[in-house]
Amino acid sequence: MLGKLIGVGVGPGDPGLVTLKAYEAIRTADVICAPKARPEKTSMALEAVKPLLKRMEGFPEVLELVFPMVKDKLMLERAWRKNAETIIAELKKGKTVVFITLGDPMFYSTFIYVYRSIVEAYPELNVEVVPGVTSMTACAAASKMPIAEADDAVAVLPASLDSAKVYEIARHVDTLIFIKGVKNLSVLTETLLKGGFTADSPIVMVKKHGGLAEEIKAGTLKDLRSWRVEDYFSTIIVKKRAKNAE
C-alpha cells in the first residue's frame, strides 16, 4: 500500500513563519525530502526548519534531493524523474513523505514538478498540500508596502520574463512583483516607464527576506537604476502610483 505525500510550504526562510499545520506535518513525517540546487549546497528549505526539527523527538529521516537551476529542459526532466523515483520508493514502503519547499508548494515551486510526475504514475496516491507564506507577502510585510487595495490589479513576474512581455503586462496592472532576482535594473526601469509607471512610482526591494541577511530598500522608480540585485532570493514590488497621491 502506498504511503502519503505531503507538499509543505515552509515560508521565506524565517522559522517563525512556518505555520502550525506545516510544523505538524513535518513532526509526524516518516521522511522529509528537501530540495537543493547543487550536491555541495545546503537546502534552504531544510535550513528554515532545522530549529524546529531540533525540538522534535524522533527526528525524521531527511533526504536532500538535487534540483539543478539550469535552463536545459532535458537535464531538468531527468532530475525531476530521478527525484520522483526516490520519493516513490519511500511511498511504496507505506511511509508518509513530506516534501518541504520555500514559500508555497504551488507557487513557483520544485514540488509542482515532482507532484506531477508521481501522480501521473500513481493517480490513486493520497496527496496533501500545506500552503506556506510566499516571498511576495513576506516582502510586503517587511517593507510595509501594500500589494493591493480596492480594485488594484496585480501581476507576479519571474525575472527571466522578456522586456516585451513585461511592457505589455505593465500597461494593464497597478502593482508588479518581480521574483527570482532581476538582473538588468536599467532595462527594467525603462520598460516600466514605457508601460505607464512613472519616475515617482513607489518601489521596494527586499533581499533574502526572512533570513538573517535581510536587506530592505525603499524609494521610487527613478532610484531603481542605482540599486543592485546580487542574489536569486530578491523580490521587487513596484506600484504604478501611491494611493495617497490619488
N, C-alpha and C positions, 0 to 999 in steps of 0.2 A: 504493500500500500504506500502510495506517495505521501510524503510529508506536506508541509505547508510553506509557501513562500510569502514573505512579508517585505515589501519595499518601504523603507523608513527614511523620511527626511529628518536630518539632524540639525537643520538650520545653517546659518552662515559661518559657524566656527566657534561661537561662544557656547560653552556647555550649559550656561544658564538659559539659553534659548531652545534647548531640546525639550519638546513637550512631554507631558506626563505619559501620554499614550505611547510616544516613541520610547521613552525610558522603560515602560512596562514590556514592550515588545522585545527590546534588547535584553532586559533582565531575564525573560523567560525563553530566550532563544537557545537552541542547541548549537547552532553555528552562526557566526557573524561573518558576512562577506563584505570586504571594504575595498573599493576601487582606488587605484593609484596610477599615475601616468607612466612611471618607469620602474623597473625592478629595484633600483637602488634608492628610490624615493619613498618617503613616508606617505601613507594615506591621510589626507587632510580630514576626511570624514572620520577616520579612526581617531585621529588626534583630538577631534571635537568631543568624542565620547569617552576618552581614556579616563578623565577624572571621575566619570560616572561608573565605569567598569571597576575601578579600584574600590568602590563602595559595596560592590556586589559579592555575595557568597556564591561559590561555584562558578568561577569565571568561564564564560562560553568559549568554545573553540573559535579561533579567528583565522580566516583565510583572506590574505591580501591578493587581489586579482589585478593584473596589469591591463589597463585600457590605454593604449598609446594615443597621444594627442597629435595625430597626423591627419593629412587630407587624403591619403591613399586609401581608396574605398575597399580594395581587396584586403589590405592589411587590417583595416578596421573590422571587416566582416569576419576575418579569421580569428581575431581577438574576441569578438562577441561570441562566436561559436564555441571557442575553447573555454571561455569563462562560463558559458551556459552549460556546457558538458560537466564542468566541475561542480556546478550547483546542482544539476540533475542527479549526479552521483550521490550527493548528500540527501537529496529529496527521496531517492529510491531506498534509502535506509530508514525512511519514515521520520526524518528529522525536520524540525522547524528551522528554516533558514531565513535569517534576516539580512537583507542587503541594505546597508546604510549608504546614504548619499548626502552630500552637502545640499542645502536648500530643500527643495521639494522633489520627490521622486518623479513627478510628472511634468517637471519644468526644466527643460534643457539638461536632462539627467542621463547618466550612463545606465541607470536602471531600466529605462524605456527599451533599450535595445536588447538587453538580456531578457526582460519580461516577454517581449515579442517572440524571441527565439524559443524560449521554454514553453510558452503557451501554444505556440504553433505545433510543437511536438506532443504536448500533453494538455489538450484543451480542457480536460477534466480537473486539472490541478487547482487546489484551493489557494487562491491568491488574495492577499490583503494589501492595501496601500495606506500608509500612515503619512498624512501631509506634514510638511515642515515649513518653517519660516524662510521665505525666499530672500535672496540678496537684495532685491529691489526694495522690499518692505523694510528690511533691516537698515538699508541705506537711508531711506526716507526718515525712519525713526531717529537714526544717529545724527542726521543733518537738520532735522526739524523742517524738512521740505515736504509739504503735502503733494502726493502724487496726483490726486484727482479730487475735484469738488463739483457739486451740482451736475451739469451735463457735460463735463470735460470728456474728451476722447483721448485715450492713452494708447501708445504703441511701445512694445518692448522689442528692441532690435539687437541682434548679435553684432559684434564689432566687424565681423567678416562681410557684412552686407555691403554691396557696392553703392557708390555715391548716388547713382541714378535712382535706385530704389529708395534710398534714404530721402532723397529730394521729394519723390512722389508721395511718400508717407507723411513727410513733414508738412506738406501743404494742407493735410486734412485732419491733423490732430492738434491737441492743446499741450500735451506732455509727451516727451520722448525719453525713453530709458535705454541706455546703451550698456550692455554687459559684455563680459569676456575681453576686457582690456582694449579699448580703441587706441590705435597707434598714431595715425596722422591727424592731429587735432586741428591743424591749419585747414586741411581739406574739409574736415567735418564742419568747422566754423563757417566756411564759405557756402557749403551745401545747405546748412540750416538758414543762413541769411537769405539765400535764394528761395528757400522753401517757406518763407513767411515769418521766421523768427527775427528778432531784432537784436541790435548790439546790447540792449538793456534787458534781454530775456534772462530771468533768474536761472542760475545753474549751480549744481553741486557735484562734487566728485568725492567718492569715498573709496579708499584703498584698503583692501584686506579687512572689510567690515566684519566685526565680531571677533577679530583676532587681536593679539597684543600689539601688533604693528599698525593698528588702525590710524588712518590719517584722513582728515576731512578738509576739503577746500570748498569755499562758497564764494560766489561772485556773480558776474553777468557774462553773457556770451562773448563779449569783447575780451574777457580775461582768458578765455579757453586756449588761445594760441600759445600763451606763455606757460601753460601747465604741462606736466609730463605724466604719462601713464607708463609705469615701469613693470607692472605685473598683470597677469591674466585676471586676477581676482579684484578688479576695479569696476565700479559702477558709476555711471554719469546720469544724472536726472536734469533735464532742461525743460522749462515751461515757456510757452510762447509769450506769455505776459504775466506779470504779477497781478494777483487778484485785487490788491489794494490800489492798483493803478487804473482799474476799470471804472 
